[in-house]
Amino acid sequence: MSLTFAYGALLTGVIVWLLLVSRLRARPWEASVATASSGMTFPETVAPAKVGLWVFLAVITSLFGLFISAYHMRMGHGPQTVSDWRPFPEPLILWINTAVLILSSVAMQWAKVSLARGDAAHTRTGLLLGGAFAIAFLVGQFLAWRLIKVSGYLVPSNPAVAFFYVLTGVHALHLLGGVYVWGRTAARMRKAHELIDVRLSIELATVYFHYLLIVWLVLFALLLTHSIDSQMIFERLC
Amino acid sequence: MAYVAIADSDHEHALHDPQTFIRKYIWSQDHKVIALQYAFVAIAIGLVALGMSVLMRLQLGFPNTFSFIAPQDYYQYITMHGMIMVIYLLTALFLGGFGNLLIPLMCGSRDMVFPYMNMLSFWVYLLAVLVLVAGMFVPGGPTGAGWTLYPPQAISAGTPGATWGIICMLASLAIFIVAFTMGGLNYITTVLQARCRGMTLMRMPLSVWGIFCASILGLLAFPALFVSAIMMTLDSVVGTSFFMPAVASMGEPGKHVGGSPLLFQHLFWFFGHPEVYIVALPAFGIVSDLLSTHARHNIFGYRMMVWAILAIACLSFVVWAHHMYVSGMNPYFGFFFATTTLIIAVPTAIKVYNWVLTLWRGDIHLTVPMLFAIGFIFTFINGGLTGLFLGNVTVDVPLSGTYFVVAHFHMVMGVSPILVIFGAIYHWYPKITGRMLNETLGKIHFWATFIGTYSIYLPMHYLGILGVPRRYYGYSNGIEFIPPSAHTANEWITISALFVASVQMVFLFNLAWSYFKGKPAGSNPWRATTLEWQTPDTPAKHGNWGPKLPVVYRWAYDYSVPGAPEDFIPQNVPPDDRIPAGHEAAKA
């Protein structure tokens, strides 16, 4: 509960502060404001899609933040002696998947940088690699789910397992959405006469892939911290 | 924040007016049509919920009379009535309806920045409503777990709709949240990026401020409901134990172990309390504009009003556990949440004072929208004051299970925003249709609704003080402490409820009749300053503004400006020309 509270207070505070506070000092009822040219010149331009994406990322942050709060609260529910939270070993393939997702993000960044340089060939290569690695990550996650099932750990009533599937599943669904957008961008890239036609799409897709990498790293750290392997390591260290 | 991107590049693009009926009215990407689509569906499903409340009242007022209302039916009516009213009517109508209609028109935009996604938002919302309605026809009927859907009873055998009904409800909520996210992204991005030249944040009408902040609240709070919907669905279908504790039934242990019902309550109310303000903030904004326009007086303390909206929005995230005092919590948490709850009364009170001071020395026109706006102030003060009682742990604990709570939240979250919705419809109907709503019918509608709702909810406070428990199907057997006067009050409340429900038919008739026979409205019948009344056409055509977007030179509340030839100066009138368009006679 305290985590959720801290998250809510911090997030809303930061958003309000960053977006609004500096602009809310005006006194619009004063005659001088009506006659002055304030608000009539705008030096910078930001594409609405870019703002839309950042707002969407705030929504996803809220979603995963709440999932993580629920994870902590459920783990701490009830006396530890009778807790039904039974940690299990995370499949090793998750490390490989993590590396693949990092490569995906790196490739997308390469595409974005190449785009800024006007290098069409490298942009295309980076874009294709970025998507291919993302798809490979999704396949890897599917294999991880299969491995847990085959190993006999898939007991729905164990909240540790249930949270593993929910967190990784929701993350995978978001990445699947990213892959869909990537697919559309790649198709447009094939038809595009000029790089400028796909510039915004590639920039936004790159931001989204980076963001989902960060989310995954947080989730992976969370899952890893509470796995049975890490608990054994902690016990040995102590 | 650069909102010129669209405004400046606008003139380079041709307006692609949709030509076919399907593109114009069904798969429409025009924000005004989408607003009406939202409004029609929300009002239609709201009428279903109204019908359910009538059935509940019949049972409570005249128990053992209507044999077709079984106990399980009663609980299903309670659940569906609550959820429909809060989510599918109020949220959808304020944000999907008024948000869509007002944001582009008041900000001087051609449309939402993502029109296709806006269209999808409506159709996904419709799908959510259809799944909800489908839940009424599945085996076992809709869920009867109460609108808060608390586990374990929501998915435990014995609760109405514990198998299919609850799944339909959870699926519908998840779909609704997807729809809302698409809409909310549009509202926020449009406000930030697509305002016309000169429309600074501090020149925006308070309606836009309210809708904008409510959209931010929704986008951050609805994920909590989404998380709980997913996890409860898994508890029900797959057998996980996120929320479900170990339950034994008929001596047999169930499939669940060790889940936390309290976790669900935290998640639900982390959404649930901001939801109050998701509904309230647009109402606050709209009522500010109604009061200012119809009192011919600038809004008192505009900057304070904006700050109050922001303060309420932030505080609404740190008060959720005041809904859970009776669930048990650490006393320090109880103290914290009681304190934050009382603190939120400060910005709210500032708004109330400012509304009253806006009326002070105003040239008050008692038009129908104004009557509803004043009715809102009365009702909101009443509902708000009882909120101060319930915000305190020691007072809340004995009152929590009684009709006092029902009276409180219906006054503050039911009647108050509904009064604003009515006022807003009377106010903007002329812009939408080009015709005025009939004023006599409107006044009958107002007085009957206003007096009728007080007649319902004031006695409910009395019932609550008496200790009459809520959520009960009947009180006839074994509840000795309830005096006969409570039964009489229940009969009176039921008769009042029937009266109020039937009066709404007058409103619906007025909507339909005035569309064909109403007095032509002209472009600006209320002589208002905000941009939506300055469109070249009424009703506004596709693209809203003709070939050229408006330019804004002043705030939205230049009413009764000393020395001005008219008692209002629209936002798009340049500083050296203070006569509104269409009023050139005054210039001569």
Interface residues (C-beta under 8 A of the other chain):
Chain A: M1 T4 F5 G8 A9 L11 T12 G13 I15 V16 L19 L20 R23 L24 A26 R27 P28 W29 A31 V33 A34 T35 S38 G39 M40 F42 P43 E44 T45 V46 A47 P48 A49 V51 G52 V55 F56 A58 V59 S62 L63 L66 F67 A70 M73 R74 H77 G78 V82 S83 D84 P156 S157 P159 A162 V166 V170
Chain B: M1 A2 Y3 V4 A5 I6 D8 V113 F114 T181 G184 L185 N186 I188 T189 T190 L192 Q193 A194 R197 G198 M199 T200 L201 M202 R203 I216 L219 L220 A221 P223 A224 F226 V227 I230 M231 L234 V238 G239 T240 S241 F242 K255 H256 V257 G258 G259 S260 L262 L263 H266 L267 F270 N298 Y302 R303 V306 W307 L310 A313 C314 F317 V318 A321 F333 V551 V552 Y553 R554 W555 Y557 P575
